[in-house]
Amino acid sequence: MIKIYGNKMSNNTNKVLYTAGLLEIEYEFQHMDFQKDLKTPEFLKINPVGKIPALVDGSFTLFESGAISRYLCDKHKSSLYPKDIQKRALVDQWIDFSNIHIGINMSKVAWNRAWAPKMGLPADERSIKDGEKFLSQFLPIVDKQLSKNKYISGHDLTLADVSLLVALDYAEPGKVDLGGYKNVIKWREALQKEEFYTSVGFHASLK
């Protein structure tokens, strides 16, 4: 059985957990405390960067959420990461778009609005403003794409949807209003009802 090291407050961890859930893979989950566990000698042997998530599959170790997700899909011959070169390229395109344009900016806002204050750190209002500015620029592109397709890269559920879904998980803690994006909301609400999503319990972990 594979072992996944992570923390469900981390969207990169949840990217791997959502993927494993969609693939119906049995796994052992090792919760990692951000302050205590990431720099231990034992964990640094698995991931010398000292970050999560990380995966152990027998004698094989792997880190970086995208690499882990693609590995799991390839190992289980899943259409979540298609073999066709053009379909795969479109999936990669929307993965990159979601990570760079949605995920990074959503994280900026959520960090400064939700987590920095809890840690007694000052919020960076400029970072919040910049994040919201770019989200208002790029979320309409996502909404338009989802007006034409059931899923972000086409008619099939793929890793691109997983990447976008975890990026948007930070909307609530970041108090980012998605109300103007009806196609995003419809797509998101449908996926949030699925077992792969509810079993992780990200929003429950915020309470």
C-alpha positions as CSV (number, residue, x, y, z in Angstrom):
1,M,0.0,0.0,0.0
2,I,1.3,3.5,-0.8
3,K,1.8,6.0,1.9
4,I,1.1,9.7,1.4
5,Y,2.6,12.3,3.7
6,G,0.7,15.5,4.0
7,N,-1.6,17.9,5.8
8,K,-5.2,18.5,4.7
9,M,-4.7,22.2,5.2
10,S,-2.4,22.1,2.2
11,N,-4.0,22.3,-1.2
12,N,-1.0,20.5,-2.7
13,T,-1.6,17.6,-0.4
14,N,-5.3,17.6,-1.3
15,K,-4.5,17.5,-5.0
16,V,-2.8,14.1,-4.4
17,L,-5.6,12.9,-2.1
18,Y,-8.3,13.9,-4.6
19,T,-6.4,12.1,-7.3
20,A,-6.1,9.0,-5.2
21,G,-9.8,9.1,-4.4
22,L,-10.8,9.4,-8.0
23,L,-8.5,6.4,-8.8
24,E,-10.0,4.5,-5.8
25,I,-6.6,3.7,-4.5
26,E,-6.1,2.5,-1.0
27,Y,-3.4,4.4,0.8
28,E,-2.1,5.1,4.3
29,F,-2.1,8.8,5.1
30,Q,0.5,10.2,7.4
31,H,-0.5,13.6,8.9
32,M,2.4,16.0,9.0
33,D,2.6,18.9,11.4
34,F,3.9,22.0,9.6
35,Q,6.0,23.1,12.5
36,K,7.3,19.8,13.9
37,D,7.5,17.1,11.2
38,L,8.8,18.5,7.9
39,K,12.5,18.9,8.8
40,T,13.1,15.7,10.7
41,P,15.9,13.5,9.5
42,E,13.4,10.7,8.7
43,F,11.2,12.9,6.5
44,L,14.2,14.6,4.8
45,K,15.2,11.2,3.5
46,I,11.9,11.0,1.7
47,N,11.8,14.6,0.6
48,P,15.1,16.6,1.0
49,V,13.2,19.8,0.4
50,G,11.2,19.3,3.6
51,K,7.8,20.0,2.1
52,I,4.6,18.1,1.6
53,P,3.1,16.1,-0.1
54,A,5.4,13.2,-0.5
55,L,4.7,9.6,-1.5
56,V,6.3,6.3,-0.7
57,D,5.4,3.3,-2.9
58,G,7.5,0.4,-1.8
59,S,11.1,1.4,-2.1
60,F,10.2,4.3,-4.5
61,T,9.8,7.8,-3.1
62,L,8.4,10.9,-4.9
63,F,7.7,14.5,-4.0
64,E,5.9,17.4,-5.8
65,S,2.1,17.1,-6.0
66,G,1.9,17.3,-9.8
67,A,4.5,14.6,-10.2
68,I,2.8,12.4,-7.7
69,S,-0.6,12.8,-9.3
70,R,0.7,12.0,-12.8
71,Y,2.6,9.0,-11.5
72,L,-0.6,7.6,-9.9
73,C,-2.6,8.1,-13.0
74,D,0.1,6.5,-15.2
75,K,0.5,3.6,-12.8
76,H,-3.2,2.9,-12.8
77,K,-3.6,3.6,-16.5
78,S,-6.2,6.3,-15.8
79,S,-7.9,8.6,-18.3
80,L,-7.5,11.4,-15.7
81,Y,-4.2,12.0,-17.5
82,P,-4.8,10.9,-21.1
83,K,-2.3,9.1,-23.3
84,D,-3.3,10.9,-26.5
85,I,-0.6,13.6,-26.9
86,Q,-3.0,16.4,-27.8
87,K,-5.5,15.6,-25.1
88,R,-2.7,15.4,-22.6
89,A,-1.3,18.8,-23.8
90,L,-4.7,20.4,-23.2
91,V,-4.8,18.9,-19.7
92,D,-1.3,20.2,-19.0
93,Q,-2.3,23.6,-20.4
94,W,-5.1,23.9,-17.9
95,I,-3.1,22.5,-15.0
96,D,-0.5,25.2,-15.6
97,F,-3.1,27.9,-16.0
98,S,-4.9,26.8,-12.7
99,N,-1.7,26.6,-10.8
100,I,-0.1,29.8,-12.0
101,H,-3.0,32.1,-12.5
102,I,-5.6,30.9,-10.0
103,G,-3.8,28.9,-7.4
104,I,-0.9,31.3,-6.7
105,N,-3.2,34.3,-6.5
106,M,-5.8,32.5,-4.4
107,S,-3.1,31.5,-2.0
108,K,-1.9,35.0,-1.6
109,V,-5.3,36.2,-0.6
110,A,-6.1,33.3,1.7
111,W,-2.7,33.4,3.4
112,N,-3.0,37.1,4.3
113,R,-6.7,37.0,5.2
114,A,-7.0,33.7,7.0
115,W,-3.7,32.2,8.2
116,A,-1.3,35.1,8.7
117,P,-3.6,36.7,11.4
118,K,-4.0,33.3,13.1
119,M,-0.2,33.1,13.4
120,G,0.1,36.7,14.7
121,L,1.6,37.9,11.5
122,P,0.6,41.2,9.7
123,A,-1.5,40.9,6.6
124,D,0.0,42.2,3.4
125,E,-2.8,44.3,2.0
126,R,-0.9,44.9,-1.2
127,S,-0.6,41.2,-1.8
128,I,-4.3,40.8,-1.2
129,K,-5.1,43.6,-3.6
130,D,-2.8,42.1,-6.3
131,G,-4.2,38.6,-5.8
132,E,-7.8,39.8,-6.2
133,K,-6.8,41.9,-9.2
134,F,-5.4,38.9,-11.0
135,L,-8.2,36.6,-10.0
136,S,-10.7,39.1,-11.4
137,Q,-8.7,38.9,-14.7
138,F,-8.4,35.1,-14.9
139,L,-11.5,33.7,-13.3
140,P,-13.7,35.0,-16.2
141,I,-11.5,32.9,-18.6
142,V,-12.2,29.8,-16.5
143,D,-15.9,30.6,-16.4
144,K,-16.1,31.0,-20.2
145,Q,-14.3,27.7,-20.7
146,L,-16.7,25.9,-18.4
147,S,-19.7,27.5,-20.3
148,K,-18.5,25.5,-23.3
149,N,-17.4,22.2,-21.7
150,K,-18.5,20.1,-18.8
151,Y,-14.9,20.0,-17.5
152,I,-12.1,22.4,-17.8
153,S,-10.1,20.7,-20.5
154,G,-13.1,19.2,-22.4
155,H,-15.8,16.6,-22.0
156,D,-13.9,14.4,-19.6
157,L,-12.8,14.8,-15.9
158,T,-9.0,15.1,-15.7
159,L,-6.2,16.2,-13.5
160,A,-6.8,19.7,-14.8
161,D,-10.1,19.7,-12.9
162,V,-8.3,18.5,-9.8
163,S,-5.8,21.3,-10.0
164,L,-8.5,23.9,-10.5
165,L,-10.6,22.4,-7.7
166,V,-7.8,22.6,-5.1
167,A,-7.0,26.1,-6.1
168,L,-10.6,27.2,-5.5
169,D,-10.6,25.5,-2.1
170,Y,-9.0,28.6,-0.7
171,A,-11.8,30.8,-1.9
172,E,-13.7,30.5,1.4
173,P,-10.9,31.1,3.8
174,G,-9.7,33.9,1.6
175,K,-13.2,35.4,1.4
176,V,-13.0,35.5,-2.4
177,D,-16.5,35.9,-3.9
178,L,-17.1,33.5,-6.7
179,G,-20.7,34.6,-7.1
180,G,-20.2,36.2,-10.4
181,Y,-19.0,33.0,-12.0
182,K,-22.1,30.8,-12.5
183,N,-20.3,28.2,-14.6
184,V,-17.5,27.8,-12.1
185,I,-20.0,27.5,-9.3
186,K,-22.0,24.8,-11.1
187,W,-18.9,22.8,-12.0
188,R,-17.5,23.1,-8.5
189,E,-20.6,22.2,-6.6
190,A,-21.0,19.1,-8.7
191,L,-17.5,17.9,-7.9
192,Q,-17.8,18.8,-4.2
193,K,-20.6,16.3,-3.8
194,E,-18.4,13.4,-5.0
195,E,-16.9,10.9,-2.6
196,F,-13.3,11.7,-3.6
197,Y,-13.9,15.3,-2.4
198,T,-16.0,14.8,0.7
199,S,-13.8,12.0,2.1
200,V,-10.8,14.5,2.4
201,G,-12.9,17.0,4.4
202,F,-10.8,20.2,3.6
203,H,-13.5,22.6,4.7
204,A,-14.2,20.6,7.9
205,S,-10.5,21.0,8.7
206,L,-10.9,24.8,8.7
207,K,-13.2,24.7,11.7
